[in-house]
Amino acid sequence: MKNVIFAGVGGQGVILASKVLMEAAIHKGFDVKESEVHGMAQRGGSVDCNIRFGEKVYSPLIPKGVADFVVSLELLEAMRKLDYLAKDAVLIVNREQIDPAPVVMGAMKYPDDIEAWLKSNFKNTVVVDTAEALKEAGTKKALNIVLLGTLSKYLDFEIPIWEDAIRSLVKEKFIEQNIKAFHLGRDLI
């Protein structure tokens, strides 16, 4: 069984990325379960999705210490999910920093050097700088799909399965842009 957590803030497309992964896993013949937590997503709050797939999945919730992958669309959100990582898990983190409300209001300070701390404390940390890929894709809204492309390098799903999953879930006028973003994410590794 594989356990994947997507984490980010409202508006980053965490749920769409999880739906594309679920669609691809279903196409491969896996039993798939998913759980979402929206929190204060519409106000820039945390959003996360648990996706589990395998021969038979009984619960959509990933217990602490068993996630094979955590894909974080923002640095601080990666810190919130560290307890879920299994011993040899892969942590994929976008280098972007989004200030949460307490930081915006001046009540707190954004932690310094999260990236270096993650790399020194979790051996399988992959920090990606998505800025150029998003520029080349032509939209910042494809961040989720860029990171999905990065994750895809670790999963044994054929490229056409991923592309079909994107086609089935993305509005028609954005399909080619998202497929391009997916491939750009694969190239980040």
C-alpha positions in Angstrom: 0.0 0.0 0.0 1.2 3.6 -0.7 0.3 6.5 1.5 0.6 10.0 0.1 -0.2 13.3 1.8 -0.6 16.6 -0.1 -0.3 19.7 2.1 -0.6 23.4 1.3 -2.8 26.4 1.8 -6.1 27.3 0.4 -6.0 28.2 -3.3 -2.9 26.2 -4.1 -4.8 23.3 -5.7 -4.1 20.6 -3.1 -7.4 18.9 -3.7 -7.1 18.8 -7.5 -3.6 17.3 -7.2 -4.9 14.6 -4.9 -7.8 13.9 -7.3 -5.4 13.4 -10.2 -3.3 11.0 -8.2 -6.5 9.1 -7.2 -7.7 8.9 -10.8 -4.3 7.5 -11.9 -4.2 5.0 -9.1 -7.8 3.8 -10.0 -6.7 3.5 -13.6 -3.9 1.2 -12.5 -6.4 -1.0 -10.8 -5.8 0.0 -7.2 -8.3 0.3 -4.4 -8.2 4.0 -3.4 -9.3 6.0 -0.4 -9.0 9.7 0.2 -9.6 12.1 3.1 -9.5 15.9 2.9 -9.1 18.6 5.6 -9.9 22.1 4.5 -9.6 24.1 7.7 -9.7 27.8 6.9 -8.8 27.1 3.3 -10.7 30.0 1.9 -8.7 32.4 4.1 -5.3 31.0 3.3 -5.4 28.3 5.9 -4.0 24.8 5.8 -5.4 22.2 3.4 -4.3 18.6 3.3 -5.4 15.4 1.6 -4.5 11.8 2.5 -4.5 9.4 -0.4 -4.0 5.7 0.2 -3.9 3.1 -2.6 -3.1 -0.6 -2.9 -4.7 -4.0 -3.3 -7.2 -3.3 -0.5 -7.5 -0.1 1.5 -9.7 0.0 4.6 -9.3 3.5 5.9 -8.7 6.8 4.2 -6.7 8.2 7.1 -2.9 7.9 7.2 -1.6 7.2 10.7 1.4 9.1 11.9 4.7 7.5 10.9 3.5 5.6 7.8 3.3 8.2 4.9 5.5 7.1 2.0 5.3 10.6 0.5 4.5 14.1 1.8 4.1 16.6 -1.0 4.0 20.1 0.4 3.2 23.1 -1.8 4.6 25.5 0.8 7.6 25.3 3.2 5.8 25.8 6.6 3.1 23.3 5.6 5.8 20.7 5.3 6.7 21.2 8.9 3.1 20.5 9.9 3.2 17.0 8.4 6.6 15.7 9.6 5.1 13.3 12.2 3.4 11.4 9.3 6.6 10.5 7.5 7.6 6.8 7.5 11.3 6.1 8.2 12.4 6.1 4.5 9.6 8.4 3.2 10.2 11.0 0.6 9.4 14.6 1.5 8.8 16.8 -1.6 8.7 20.5 -0.8 8.1 23.6 -2.9 10.5 26.3 -1.9 7.7 28.9 -1.7 6.9 30.7 1.5 3.4 32.0 2.2 2.9 33.9 5.3 0.1 32.7 7.5 -2.3 35.2 9.2 -0.3 35.5 12.4 2.8 36.5 10.5 0.9 38.9 8.3 -0.6 40.6 11.4 2.9 40.8 13.0 2.0 38.5 15.9 4.6 35.9 14.9 7.7 35.6 12.7 8.0 33.1 9.8 10.6 30.5 10.9 14.1 31.0 9.5 15.7 28.5 7.2 13.1 25.8 7.1 14.7 24.4 4.0 18.1 23.8 5.5 16.5 22.3 8.7 14.4 19.8 6.6 17.4 18.7 4.6 19.5 18.1 7.6 16.8 16.2 9.6 15.1 14.2 6.8 17.5 12.4 4.4 14.9 12.0 1.6 13.9 15.7 1.4 13.6 17.0 -2.1 13.2 20.8 -2.2 12.1 22.1 -5.6 12.1 25.6 -6.9 9.0 25.7 -9.1 9.4 29.4 -10.2 10.9 28.7 -13.6 8.6 25.8 -14.3 5.6 27.9 -13.5 6.9 30.7 -15.7 7.4 28.2 -18.6 4.0 26.7 -18.0 2.5 30.2 -18.3 0.6 30.1 -15.0 1.2 30.0 -11.2 -2.0 28.1 -10.8 -0.3 25.0 -12.1 1.9 24.7 -9.0 -0.1 21.6 -7.8 0.4 19.8 -11.1 4.1 20.7 -11.3 4.6 19.1 -7.9 2.4 16.1 -8.9 4.9 15.7 -11.8 7.7 15.6 -9.3 5.9 13.0 -7.3 5.3 10.9 -10.4 9.0 10.2 -10.7 8.7 8.0 -7.6 5.5 6.1 -8.7 5.3 3.4 -11.2 2.5 4.8 -13.3 2.9 5.2 -17.1 2.9 8.8 -18.4 -0.3 8.3 -20.5 -2.2 7.4 -17.3 -1.1 10.7 -15.6 -2.0 12.6 -18.7 -5.5 11.0 -19.0 -6.1 11.7 -15.3 -5.2 15.4 -15.9 -7.5 15.5 -18.9 -10.4 14.0 -17.0 -10.2 16.6 -14.1 -8.9 19.9 -15.6 -11.1 22.2 -17.6 -10.6 21.7 -21.3 -9.0 25.1 -21.9 -6.3 24.4 -19.3 -5.5 20.8 -20.2 -2.4 21.4 -22.4 -1.0 24.0 -19.9 -1.4 21.5 -17.1 0.1 18.6 -19.0 3.1 20.8 -19.8 3.3 21.7 -16.1 3.3 18.0 -15.2 6.2 17.3 -17.5 8.1 20.4 -16.2 7.6 19.0 -12.7 9.1 15.7 -13.7 12.1 17.5 -15.0 12.8 19.1 -11.6 14.3 15.9 -10.3 
